[in-house]
Amino acid sequence: MTLQSMTGFARSDGALDGTTWHWELRSVNNRGLDLRLRLPQGYEQIESKVRDRIAKAISRGSVNASLSVTRRTQAGEVRVNQEALERILAIATRLSHNIGAETPRVEALLGLKGVLDVVEDADTEETLAAQQAAVLDDLDRALADLVAARRDEGRRLKDVLARQIDEIERLAKTVEASPARTIEAIRRRLAEQVARLMETGQGLDPARLHQEAVLLATRADVEEELKRLAAHVEAARALLRDEGAIGRKLDFLAQEFNREANTLTSKAADQEIAQAGLALKVVIDQLREQVQNIE
């Protein structure tokens, strides 16, 4: 299964027996599957089928699915409302006698509201079933296009994520190779700090001073953070190779990346390491933003 984005758009059109319809599907990122349907009156009975089909095709995202239908204009049967016509004719005859007017013409009577009724032919159950089946078939086509659009966006995001993971690895190796992490550099910094303390003229216990120096060096060591960052890099690359619905796993991994970068930056005892730590945090924030769009 190819890595998918949660962003996509698709549409499809169909027609049968003079009735036309139009499906429009849109999806954006969401923590789970949030499905919102807009179906016209008379199509409520297919709602459960629509939901089932979308849920089988898409596991995460906020999906808006709307169906618009235009029904054919039916000629139907024209019928004379005999009762209404007789009442109107009686009234017209009485008035014509009273005021000496002519009896109304036939076309005038037929033009009055309620005299003629147009009875449209109702769709049979077979016709409705055929229309609904065709509408669902077009939904499947729209869903296939939506999934394809999400996969295309997923391929683009995969390349972006791969580059960001490479940059995290590069920055971690920059910290690992920093001269400031060598024993000589740590010893020199401690010696300078001790020298400044000795210049104050205060008596210092050499044994306690040694213990404090060892403790300071241990706290400044970022070896564990670098190892965990390397492990997270390999885990992220493995997820990209597996593809599929990896959004939640990548989101969790991005949080772990951020935790290690924060710890590394807080421990930084050198300007170069501090700058690399800040750069790490920027790249990881960008990674987290992109991961929010992965299914």
N, C-alpha and C positions, 0 to 999 in steps of 0.2 A: 504494500500500500504506500503510495507516494505521500510525502509530507504535504499537508494542506494548510493554507491560510484560512481564516474565518471570514475573510472579506470577499464578496463576489456579487455578481448580478447576472440574471438571465431572464429571458422572456420567450414565450411561444404563442402561436396563434392557431386557431382551428375553426372548422365550420362543418355543419351537417344539416341537411334539410332546410337551408335558409337561415339557420341560427348560427351566429358567429360568437367566438369567445377569445379572450386574451388573458394569459397568465403572466404575472410579473413577480419575480423572486429577488429579494435582496437579503444579504447577510452581512453582519459585522461581528466584531469580537464580543464574547460574553463568557462568563465563568462556566456556564452549562448550556443546555439547549433551551432557548426561549423562543417559542413559536407563536407567531401572531397571524391569524387568518382573517381575510375579508372575503366572504362569499356572498353572492347576490341571493335575494329571496328565491326560494324554491330549490336551492342547492344545499340546504342545511344537512340533508341526509348523507351527503358524501364527506362531511367534515372529518369523521373518524378515519376514513380511508386516506384522506389527504394527510392527516397528521401521521398516520402509520408510515406512509411512503416517505415523507420527509425525514422522520426519525430514523428510518433504515439507511437513508443516504447520508445523513449528517449527524454527527455526535455532539458537536459543540458550536455555539454561535447564536446570535440573536437573528432569527429568520422572519422576515415579513413576506407573506405570500398573499397576493390579491388576485381575484378572478373577476373579470367583467364580462357580461354576456349581453349581446344584442339579439333580441328575438325577431324573427321574420314578421312582416306585416301580413296577416291572414285576411283573405277576402271574406270568408265566412258566409253566412246565409242572412238575407234581408227578410225580415218579417214585419207585417203590419200589426200594430197593437190595436186590434179591432175595438176593444172596449174604450180606449182613449179616443179613437177616431169617432166613434158614435157619440160620445159626450161632446166633443168639440163641434161636430156637425150639428147636433141639436141646439147648442148655444148659438152657433152662427146663423142657423135658420130662424131662430126666434128673434135674434137681433135684426136680421134683414127684414122681417115682417114689421117689426116695431118702428124702424127708422126708414123703411123703404129702400134699403140698399140691396145690391145684387148678392146672390148666394156665392160664397167663396169658391174659387176655382180649385180643382183637384190638386194641382201642383203646389198651391199655397197651403192646403191642408197637410199634404205629405211633408212639407218643409217645417212644420211645427215640431218642436221638441217633444219626444215621447210617442209620436205617431209611428215612426219607423224604428225598429230595433235591428242592430247588426249582431248576430250571434256567431262568435268565432268558433271554429272547430277546435275542440280540445285535443291536446296531444294524447295519444294512447300510451299505455304503460310500456309497450315495446319501444315506442319512439323515445320516451323519456329515458329508458334504460340504455338505449343506444347512444343518446347524447351524453349521458353521464359517463359511460365507458370511454367515449372519445375524449371527453374533457380530462379524465384521469390519465389517458394515454399521453395527452399533451403535457400534463403535469410531469410525467416521467421524463419527457424530452427536455422540459425546462430544468428539471432537477439534474439531469445528466450534464447539461450546459453549465449549471451553477457549480457542480462539483469540478468540472473541467476548469472553470475560471478560478476556483479556489486552489486547484493544483498548480495552475500557471503562476499564481501569486505566491504559492508555497515554494516553488522552485526558486523564485527570485529571493524570497526571504531566506532560504537555505544558504544561498551564496553569501548573503549579508551576514548571517550568523556565523558561517565558517570563517569569514574574514575577521569578525570580532573575536572569535575564540582564538584565532592565530595571534591577534594583537595582545590578548590577555597573556598568552604563553610567552610572547616576546618580551613583554614588560616584566613578567615574573623572572625570566632568565636574566634580564638586565639587573634586577635586584640581586639575584643569586650570584652574578659575576662581579658585583660591585666591590671595588677594592676596600671600601669602608667596612666590609664584613670579615676581612682577614684578621687573623690573630694579632698580627703586628699593628694594624690600624686600631683595633680595640685596645691593645696595650698602650699605644701612644696616647689615645684619648684619655684613658684612665690616668696615665702618668701626668698628663697636663692638668687634669682635675685635681689630682692629689697635690701637685706642686702648688696650685693656687690656694688650696686649703692650708698647706704648710706655711705659706707666706703670711697667713693671718697671725702666726705666732701662737696659736692655740695648741695645747698638747693633744696629740691624737694617739690612740692605742693602735700600734701597727697591726696586731692580730685582728682587731675589729675592723680596721681600715681594709684589710685584705678580704674579710668576709663581705663587706659592703661592695667592694670592687667586683667580686665574683657574682654577687647577686645582681648588680647593675648590668654586668655583661650578659647574664642569663636572661634578664628581662628584655634586653635589646636584641636578643637572638630571634630571627624570623625564620629559622630553618623549618619549623613545623608548619608555619603558614605557607611557605613555598611548596612543601610536599603536598599539602592538601590542595593548593591551587593546581598543581600538576595533575593530581588525581581527578579533580573536577574537570580539567580540560579534556582528559581522556574519556571521562564519562559523557561529556557533552558531545564529543565526536562520535562516540558509540551510538548515542541517541540519534544523531543525524544520519548515521548509516542505517539504523533500524527504520527510521522514518515512522509512518503511521501517525496515530494520535499521541503525540509526545509533548503537547503543549504544557500540561500540568507538570510533567517531570522536568521539563526545561525551566519552567517558572521556579520550581523548588531549587534547582541547581543554580539558577541565577542569584537566588537569595543567599545560597552558600558562598558563591563567589564574592558577593558583597560583604559578607561577614568576615571572610579572610582578608579582604582588601582593607577593611576598616581596622582590623587588628594590626595588620602589617604597617599601616600608616601611623597608628598610634605608637608603635614601637620604634619607628624610624629614628635613629640617632645620627643620621647624616642627611645632608640636603639632597643628594642624588637619590637616595632611597625614598625620601619623603616625596620628591617630585614624581618618581615612578609610581608610588602608591596612589597619589592623587590622579595620575593618568589612568591607572587601573580602575579607580572608582568611576571615572568618566565613561570609559569603555563598557564597564559592567552595567552602568545605568542605561546606556544605549542598547545593550543586549537585552536588558529586562523590558525595555519598551517594545522591541521587535518580537520578543517571545509572547507578549500579550496577544499577538495576532495569530498565533499558531494554534491549530485545532488540537 
